[in-house]
Amino acid sequence: MVTRHERQLERAALAKRMRERADEVHAVARNVPFWRVDDTGDELVMRDTDGAVLVTFHGIHAPLMARWLDMLGRTAGMALAQLIRHCSGSQEELPGRAAALALLQEMGVEPKPTRSGRR
């Protein structure tokens, strides 16, 4: 049986890891160049602020991928990291905590829980 104190320690450890992961997300976002999507030519490309091509999009999903990456720029990535940090407290019922943890797990920076139980 897990005691209340042990649950508090587990939540505090998870909160600390989430803050560390938020710092990782912030560091990556801070180092990403600013870009813009250029659809004026024959190809759909992403360019940095100097005009150099960063990515060329191909295929049926190219416009959607370009739009998605355009939404996820450098400043949005840093804001996302701040949001994760705000949701990383150790309180039991902190709003957004489960969603922030799920996001970190889907991003691959926090391990997903292993399934346990009877089959």
Buried (B, 14 or more C-beta within 10 A) or exposed (E): EEEEEEEEEEBEEBBEBBBEBBEBBBEBBEEBEEBEBBEEEEEBBBBEEEEEEEBEBEEEEBEEBBEEBEEBBBEEBBEBBBBBBBBBBBEEEBEBBEEBBEBBBEBEBBEEEEEEEEE
